[in-house]
Structures are given as C-alpha cells and as structure tokens.
Amino acid sequence: MMEEEELEFVEELEAVLQLTPEVQLAIEQVFPSQDPLDRADFNAVEYINTLFPTEQSLANIDEVVNKIRLKIRRLDDNIRTVVRGQTNVGQDGRQALEEAQKAIQQLFGKIKDIKDKAEKSEQMVKEITRDIKQLDHAKRHLTTSITTLNHLHMLAGGVDSLEAMTRRRQYGEVANLLQGVMNVLEHFHKYMGIPQIRQLSERVKAAQTELGQQILADFEEAFPSQGTKRPGGPSNVLRDACLVANILDPRIKQEIIKKFIKQHLSEYLVLFQENQDVAWLDKIDRRYAWIKRQLVDYEEKYGRMFPREWCMAERIAVEFCHVTRTELAKIMRTRAKEIEVKLLLFAIQRTTNFEGFLAKRFSGCTLTDGTLKKLESPPPSTNPFLEDEPTPEMEELATEKGDLDQPKKPKAPDNPFHGIVSKCFEPHLYVYIESQDKNLGELIDRFVADFKAQGPPKPNTDEGGAVLPSCADLFVYYKKCMVQCSQLSTGEPMIALTTIFQKYLREYAWKILSGNLPKTTTSSGGLTISSLLKEKEGSEVAKFTLEELCLICSILSTAEYCLATTQQLEEKLKEKVDVSLIERINLTGEMDTFSTVISSSIQLLVQDLDAACDPSLTAMSKMQWQNVEHVGDQSPYVTSVILHIKQNVPIIRDNLASTRKYFTQFCIKFANSFIPKFITHLFKCKPISMVGAEQLLLDTHSLKMVLLDLPSIGSQVVRKAPASYTKIVVKGMTRAEMILKVVMAPHEPLVVFVDNYIKLLTDCNTETFQKILDMKGLKRSEQSSMLELLRQRLPAPPSGAESSSSLSLTAPTPEQESSRIRKLEKLIKKRL
C-alpha cells in the first residue's frame, strides 16, 4: 500500500515538473549545466547503469549513495534559503499595489474637479458674450445692407448714364462705365428674384445689344463692303468703339475683325484673280510685295485704332496666307502641265522666305490648332539638314571630312508659319522628285564616263587608299536634295525621295564600285617547275598590276565610306520624316550592298596573292624530297612565297591605312586560305626521307614566321599583329609542324608511333593518318595493320557522329580549337 502511494506521488511530481520545450530551452540558456540530473529527458535507470557499469563497481555503492545524499542535502538547503527569501515578497507587492491604487484615486478626483471648473468657466463666458454676438450679427447685416444699397444706387445711376452715353456715341466714357456696371451687376445675381433688380439687369443687356449693333453700323459706315475706305483715316470714335467691343460679346469683336480684314483684302482678290497674268507662279513675288505694302499702310493708318491685343496686322497676314494658299492650289490644279521644276522651286523658295519674314515679325498667337497640322510643335530634332543650304566652300570642306558628319549649328526657333502657304505645293512635289530621279541618273552616267576617261586613281602610299571623288559628290548632292525637300514636306515626298536615294545608291555600288573591280584571269600555263625554282627576286609579275591593286583598295575604301555615310543618312532621314513614317525609312539593303562590295574587294586581294603563291606550292609538292641529302637554308619555293607577300602586302596595307579593320580581315582571310592549301600540298610531298622532313619542317617554320609578321611586313613601323590573326596562324602552321614531326618519328614500334600520332594531332583521324603513312613511303600491307591499331586506340566517337573522323581540316569545333591550341603550345614549349 505504501509502495502504491509512493508511485502515485512520483507520477504526480513528474507531471508537475513536466516543462514545455521553450521553458526548458530558456532554463538551459540561463543555467547551463552538464549534470545528467539537470537534463529534461533524465532516465534513472541509465544514470544508475552509468554509475555502476559492472558488478565490481558495486563495491563502491556506499560511497556513491553518500555523495548523492550530500547533493540532496545541499539542494534542500538551497531551496530552503530561496523559499525563506521569498516569504515577504508577496506582502511587499500587495502593499505597493494598494499605494498605487490610492494615488490613482486621488489623481482622478483632481481631474474631475478641474473638468467641473472648466465647464463652469465656459458657461460663464457664453453668458458674457451672448449679447456681443448679437451685436456682431447686427453690424454685419447692417454693413451688407448699406453696401447693397450703394451698389443698387450705382447700378441704377450707371444704367441711366449708359443709355444716355450710348445714344450720344460717347464710346470712351461707355467703355469705362460699362465695365463698372458689369462688375456691380455681378453682386446682384442672388437677388434676381426681385422685380426691380431683374428690370435693371434686362436694361443692361438691352444696352449691350444696342451698343453692339450701333458699333457694327459705325464700322460698316466707315468701311463699306462695296466701295473704298473712308478718306481721312480712322476716327477716335472707332478707336473707343473697339474698347467697348472688348467688353461686349466676343462675337461683336469677331464680326468687326472679319469685316475689316475682308474689306482690306478685297483689292487683293481682284488684282490676283485666276485669269490674271500676275496670278501665276513666276510672279508670286508680287503677291508677297502687295501684302507687305498693305501691312505698312495698315500700321500708318489704322495701327492705333485697334487695341494691340487684337493683333490685327498678324490677323490680316494670316488671312492673306489662307486665301493665297487656296488660290495657288486652285490655279496649280488648273495649269498643272505648265509646272516645271525650276518654276516650282522658285515659288517654294519665295514662299518659304515670306513665311520666314512672318515668323520674324509676328508671334503666331492668332493661329488656331485647326489651321494647319504643320503648326503643331514638332519633336526636338538634331537633323543637320535644318541648317542653311551650304555654300560651295562648305560643300568642299564637307567632301573632305564627311558631309553628313559636320558639327551641328544651334537649331533655329520653330517657325509657327511654316507651311501656312507652302503646303499647297506638296501635291505637286512629284515634279521635283521626278526631276531629281533624272538628275541623279545623269550624275551616275557622268561618274561612269569620268571614271573611264580618267582611269583608276593614282597609287597612294602615304595616307591610305583614296576615296573616289564621285562618292563625295553623290552625297553632297543628296544633302542638297534633302535640304530642299525637308523645307517642303516631311510626309510622303520624303519617302519618295528616300526611294530615289536607295535606287541610285545601289546603282553607284553596281556601276561605279562593283563594275570597276578588276576581273580575275586564269593562271598562265607557260610556267614550269624549274622556272619557278630558279626565279629571281622581282622577275615574276603579279596577277594584278600595282594600279589594279590600288584600284581595288580605293573601291574598298569608297565602299566603306559609303556604308558609314549611308547609315548616317538613314538616321537623318528618320529624324526629319514624320513620326508615323519612320518605319518606312530603311536603307539596310543598300548598306548590305556596300558590305558585299567590301567583301568582294577583300576576296579579290586574297585570291590574287593566293594565286601568286600557288605555283610555289605546286613546286614544293613536286620536289623529290626522298633525295634531299642535307638540311640547308629555306627552299626556293619559300623564297618565292615570301617574295609575293612582300610585293603585295605593303601595297595593300598602305592603301588601306585609313581602314585598318579591313586590312586585318584581308590578313585573316589570306591565312585561312593559304594555310589549309599549304597543308594540302604538304600531304602531296611523298615519299619523304628523314632529312627531307627536317627541311620541310624548317621551311614550315620560316613560313610561319613570315605569316606572323604579315600585317607589318615591309613597314618601318612594327605593330603587334591582332590576336585573332595570330591565333589562326599559330593554330594552322603548328598543325603543319606536328604533321612533319609525326612523319619524322620512327614507325616502329607501332604502338608508340600510333600513340605519338594521337598525342601530337588532337583532331586525328584515319584519313590524315593514311596520308602521313603515304608521306613516309610505307607499303599498303604495312599501313593496314597500323590503321587497324589506330582504330583500336582512338576514343569511340559519340553516337550519331561517325562522320566526325573525316571532318574538314579547316572547320574544327570550338572545343577542338581551344584544346588543340593549348596542347600545341605545350608541345612547342617542350620541343624548344
């Protein structure tokens, strides 16, 4: 029974002492302990087994029990001390809480007393100020009444005076009085329900209506529609009447302006009727001279009659422009067949000059949004064609430095009058476009004739290949056309002109550039191997003459100039044309055409030098390399190749000095063409003795050094060759050297020979291996076993790539290129 009670007590104690993981973690952080008794997962059995792991350890059981009892006694003492220390804590806390509650009650009582006193004070203030508020309201109402009565008196007197002054036409006094009456009447809008106030308002409206009719009648009398202007000029009455019209309904002012301008331009409509001789385009100056005289006459006679804010002079000029545009459009439709280019350009130039004159004199404030689309503010533009037309001296300077790449002048302010008259010429600009088409065709024909007459450009070894003068002339003419057309329209005519530009850019590329490239001819068959081996320096003539080489370089430089300038031309056209038409400006095809000319020129230069080296390589492949007895200096065919390189490359480099990137392309293309061809001829050298292979290895090294020095060969200024070119030469010529080293290696034992081949040539395959065996002069029976051994030792190709073993020598994968170059560099360092 006692044991059961003890077990229940232990279970209850464990339940009480079961702490949450968060609390247990906090206790461990505050009181870190390594004692197993302090662990949350304490197991008494495991703990006892730890104390007594064996039966022999039970001999110390009394000592262990004493230590545990000592620990229990110390824990009891600690617990007792802590409990006694906390005996009075609860009593102190309750006492502090009671004191805090008493303080809160006292504070609440004081706040309530203050609130009661504040309410009493507020009530006292309200009682004191009640009478003062009543007095304030009475004062405000009395002031409003007095002010309203004063306004009413002023309104009644003003209306009487206004009616009397209107009858006497005292417009000067009416202008001042009417504005005051209108201002006073605004105060009575909320009193319109009162009959007397409504009656006064109706009298004011009647007076305004009578004033308007009376002023219009006065102007009709002074400036009758049928008849001449009243002699003696305007009167002060009309000047004051304009001041009154400013206050009246805006329609009165508009009617006055309309009638005055119509009467002022009536003479113009008679003088320049469609059937009059002066109405045609060749006498368009007289129209603008007439309006200038009329504006001067207006300023002298009527400048002070109309208020300045009416801008009457500008309104007369704008209405003149509208009438002129309508009349010119009508007469040009009737006599469209008589319009010539010179006449059209003359009329457009005079018209744009007149629009510029209007922009200098007037601000354009009277122009409405619906007048012209042209009057909308265009987006900011950096187009250089907005500059004035260049003088011949400026054109010559532009020819030398690139006419489309000149420093831009500050852009002039936008002309609000641009197109207000000249827009009528836009439907007839097809005449101008057709004329430019004809002129450009004649210009291209003249370029062709001049080239045939003058011949190719002189060799230039100082400043690089000369750009053909016709190229600069073409783009100068393009700029002139664009300046003229951009002043007329930024719409469809600009698209039509762009199409013409595209047509003749292509024709220039075909007829002047591609058409004058020298044609390649077949190699002469009279050269023998012996003559090639015995040729002396300077004894052989290159396929292309010096003049032809210079011509190719000049055409290449010209095509490069045209390519860059055409790109600029496209950008300027897009800046100038309407935003909605930008997508239709595309000169990519023309730029591709010039790129094709550049590629063709480079290919011709490469083919020429390559063909000049062909006989030397043929001579190399036909030499008896098995009979070579000793290794000497470089072979005659190497000297011949170097001679051709020294003859052609300096000329090409000097004539392409202004386009270094294309000279680099030439070097790269030549290396890509010559090196594979050299390796192909190298495989034809069979059989080869050990000494012959050593001689070929020496020749290959000599050619490698020459090719590495190719970009600066024969130049006083030595420049480092471009890395891309050096990479190609090192990769290709090192492969040739590795082939010769394999040839030089003994073919026995077979395994060593095959492994050496695989190590030296990373792109190894059976086809190349068989060619090397042929160079060594081995019999077919010997080759078959070696080929079988190679197939066994070659790594298995990936699935679907069986043809990779016969890949072209000139088209390895990028991974093969990089790995091959690294291995070749290591091999070269080892050999050195």
Secondary structure, DSSP 8 states (H G I E B T S, - for coil): -HHHHHHHHHHHHHHHH---HHHHHHHHHHS----GGG-TT--HHHHHHHH--SSGGGGGHHHHHHHHHHHHHHHHHHHHHHHHHTTTHHHHHHHHHHHHHHHHHHHHHHHHHHHHHHHHHHHHHHHHHHHHHHHHHHHHHHHHHHHHHHHHHHHHHHHHHHHHHHHHT-HHHHHHHHHHHHHHHHTTGGGTTSHHHHHHHHHHHHHHHHHHHHHHHHHHHHS-SSS---TT---HHHHHHHHHHHHS-HHHHHHHHHHHHHHHHHHHHHHT-TTSGGGSGGGHHHHHHHHHHHHHHHHHHHTTTS-GGG-HHHHHHHHHHHHHHHHHHHHHHHTGGG--HHHHHHHHHHHHHHHHHHHHH---TT--TTS-GGGS-------GGGS----HHHHHHHHHH-GGG----------TTTTTTGGGGGGGTHHHHHHHHHHHHHHHHHHHHHHHHH-S-----SS-S---HHHHHHHHHHHHHHHHHHHH-SSHHHHHHHHHHHHHHHHIIIIIIGGGS-------TT--HHHHHH--TT-S--SS-HHHHHHHHHHHHHHHHHHHHHHHHHHHHHHHS-GGGGGG---HHHHHHHHHHHHHHHHHHHHHHHHHHHHHHHHHHTS-GGG--S--S--HHHHHHHHHHHHHHHHHHHHTTT-HHHHHHHHHHHHHHHHHHHHHHHHT--S--HHHHHHHHHHHHHHHHHHHTGGGTT-SS-----HHHHHHHHHHHHHHHHHHHHHHS---SHHHHHHHHHHH-TT--HHHHHHHHHHHT--HHHHHHHHHHHHHHS----TT-GGGGG--TT---HHHHHHHHHHHHHHHHHH-
